[in-house]
């Protein structure tokens, strides 16, 4: 059950990154909320889960996108990885 919730979190974060690449106006509270959840989820890297590196880097990108304009290729790459992680969690 928790694995599916974390998969939905990854898919929503991927959709936020994709909408940022299309210059959608995302409220900062959503970026902070999903960035914070991904950061906490990414702290599992210390338990040996190497795919949590993607979560940590994606959370940093979400936090930085509040202030800076992130290049589209970086947004697309991390959106792809997060979407893939979200889909795999449902299998």
HUFENBEL-V389239 format. One record per pair of residues at least 24 apart in sequence whose ideal C-beta (glycine too) atoms are under 8 Angstrom apart, sorted by the first residue. I is the first residue (numbers start at 1). J is the second residue. D is the distance in Angstrom with one decimal. If there is no record, write none. Layout:
i = (I I)
j = (J J)
d = (D D)
This chain:
i = (3 4 4 6 6 7 7 7 7 7 7 8 9 9 9 9 9 10 10 10 10 10 10 11 11 11 11 13 13 13 13 13 14 14 14 14 14 14 15 16 17 17 17 17 17 17 17 17 18 18 18 20 20 20 21 21 21 21 28 31 31 31 31 32 32 32 34 34 35 35 35 35 38 51 54 54 54 54 55 58)
j = (89 89 90 41 89 85 86 87 88 89 90 86 34 37 38 41 86 55 82 83 85 86 89 82 83 86 87 37 38 58 62 82 78 79 80 82 83 86 79 62 58 61 62 75 76 78 79 82 75 76 79 65 70 75 72 75 76 79 66 62 63 65 66 62 63 66 59 62 59 60 62 63 62 85 78 81 82 85 82 82)
d = (5.2 6.4 6.3 6.3 6.2 7.2 4.4 7.4 7.6 3.0 5.5 6.8 7.3 5.8 7.3 6.9 7.6 7.9 4.6 7.1 4.7 3.5 7.0 7.3 6.1 3.7 7.4 7.9 5.8 6.2 7.2 5.1 7.8 4.4 7.5 3.9 3.9 6.5 7.7 7.1 7.1 7.2 7.4 4.8 7.8 5.7 3.9 6.9 7.1 7.4 4.8 5.6 7.0 5.6 4.6 4.2 5.9 7.3 5.2 5.0 7.1 6.2 5.4 7.9 7.3 7.3 8.0 6.0 4.5 7.8 3.5 4.8 6.8 6.4 7.0 4.8 6.7 6.7 7.9 5.8)
